[in-house]
Amino acid sequence: MEPTRGKWITFEGIDGAGKSTQLLWFSEHLSKCLKPLGISLLTTREPGGTPLGETIRAWLLHQPMQLETETLLIFAARFEHLATVIQPALKRGDWVLCDRFTDATFAYQGGGRGLAGARIAALEAWVQQGLQPDLTVLFDLPAEIATARRDAVRAPDKFESESHAFFTRVRNAYLRRAREAPDRFVQIDATRSVAEIRHQLEKIIEQF
């Protein structure tokens, strides 16, 4: 008998929302919850997740390129990621936790940079064949707060160097995606304290 398909969770949000910090804690906590059930958790990220994907990630974060080139590279890395990492893990019955996925493309390349949503949707349909995360946790906060947090911790990459207006558009695109798929998205107020957010994440695990 084949194992039950695993569950797939993604974390999303603008740069500086605290998503990556919470993802590390969430991964450890969820692994402990799943271990008594005999279920393994795979934690990965986009762009990246494979050797090829990590090479493409470095290009995307640091090399200038046309918007269409950027988007095609993202989906090339995504196809490899799905085919060689995510889908095999789900088929084994493992759970997958991914730092960003296609919602980020709609938010950054679509909302932020202005690429037509229909083009992104066409690539999404081709690459994913209807496959979507089971749960997407969206960390939401105003762009100006996110910028202050980013500036306090590290030198910015190509995306993090963008303007407040860019990140406001990205945020609005994320919120629009959440409204369009309310059964998949759970929204978190990322202005709250780390402890408050972790308490909400614990509840999300219990409910999910």
N, C-alpha and C positions, 0 to 999 in steps of 0.2 A: 504494500500500500504506500502510495506517495505521501510525503509529509504535507501537512497543512501549509498553504502559502503564508509566508511571513508578512509582517506589517511594515509599512514604510512611512517614516516621519521626516519632514523637512523643517528646517529653521530658516526664516527669512527676516529681512529688515534692512534699513539703510545702514551704511557704515557708521559705526559709533553708537549703535543701539544697544550694545552689550550682548549681542547674539552669540558670538563665538565664546565669550567667557561663560555664559550660561550653558552653552552646548557641552562643554567639557564636564561640568558638574552633572548635567542631565544624563549624559552618556554613562557616567559612573553609577548614578542612582538607578537608571533604568536597567542597566546590566545586573545589578543586585536583585531587582524585582523579577527579572526574567530567569535568573539562574536556577531557582528552585523548580521552575517549570521545564528545565532542560532546554531552554531557548538561548541561542547566542545572539549578540548584538554586534552588527558591523557599523562602525562610524566612519563616514567619508565626507568628501566636500566637492564643491564645484565652483569655478572650473577646477579640474584635477581628478583625484580619485584613482588614476592609473598613471603609469610612467609617461605615456603619451600626453595624457591630460595635464599632468604637472608641467610638462614642457610648454604646452599651449598656454597654460595659466601664466607662466613667466612672460610670454610674448604679450598676452592681453593686458597685463598689469603695467608693462614698462615700454612697450613698443608703440609708436604712432602708427595708425592704420585707418583705412576707410571704415565707416560704420558697418557697411555690408560685409566687409572682410571680417571684422570683429564678430559679428553675429554668426557668420558661417563657421568660424573657428570654434565658437562656443558650442554650437550644435554638433560639430565634428567630435569634439571632446566628449560631449554628452552621449553621443551614439556609442562610442567606445566604452564609456563608463557604464551605461545600461547593459550593453551586450556582455561585458566581461566581468563586471563586479555586482551591480545591483540586481539584475534579473537572476543570475545564478544563486545569489544569496537568498532571495525571496523564495525561489524554487526549493532550496534546501530546507526552508522553514525558518530561516534566520530573520530577525528584524533588522531593518536598515534605518540609520539616522544620518541624514545628509545635510550639511551646511550649504544651503542654497540649492535651487534647481530652476526649472523653467520660469517660475514666477519672477525670479530675479531678472531674467531676460526681458520679460514684458515690462518690468519696472525700470531697469537701467537703460537698455537699448531702445525700448519703446517709449516709456514715459520720460526718461531723462534725456535721451539723445534724439528722440523724435522719429524713430523708424516706425513705419506703418504696422499696426497690430496684425493686419492680415498676413503680412510676410512672416512674422514670427509664428502666427498660428499655423501657417502652411508647413513650416519647418517642424513645429511641435507635432503636428499630425503625422508627418513622414517619419520622424525619428522615434516617437514614443508609441505610435500605433494604439492610441487610446489609454496607455498606461499612465496613471497619475498617482501621486502620494496618497496614502490613506488619511494623513493628518498633516496640516501645515501650521506651524506656530509662528505668528507674525509679531515681531517686536517693533512696536510703533512709538515714535517720539518725534518732536519737531526737529527740523533740520539744524537750527541754530544750536540746540543742545548737543546734538550728535557731533557737530563740528568742534565744539569746545572739548568734548571728550576725546575725539581723535587727535586734536592738536596737543593734548596733554600727555599722550602715551607714545607716539611714534611719528616718524617721517612719513608723509603721505605718498601713496602710489598714484598712478594715473587717474584712477577713479576718485580716490579720496581727495585729490586736489581740485575737484570740481566745485562750483559755486553753490551758495545757499539755494539759489533759484533751481539749479539742477537737482539738488537733493529734495527740494520741495516737490518737484515734479515726480521724482522717483517715489517719494512717500505717497503722493496722491494716486499713483498707478498701483502701488501695493494695496492701498485701501479699496480701490476700485475692484481689484482682483478678489479681495476678501468678500466684498459685497456680492460678487458674481458667483462665488462658490462658498456660501455660508456653512454648508455641511462639512466642508473640508478644513476650513480655516478656524483657528482659535487666536484671538487677538490679545496681546499683552501690553499693558501700559508700561513702557520701558523707562519712564521717568521715576518709577517707584524704586524702593531700595532693593538691593540684591536679595535680602532675606524675604521680602514680600513677594518678589518674582519667583523665587524658588518654592515658596509655599503654594503659589498658583500652579507651578509646573508639577508639583507633587499631586495636586488635585487632578490635573490633566491626565497624568499617568493612571490614577485610580479609575477615572471615568472611561479612559480609552481601553 
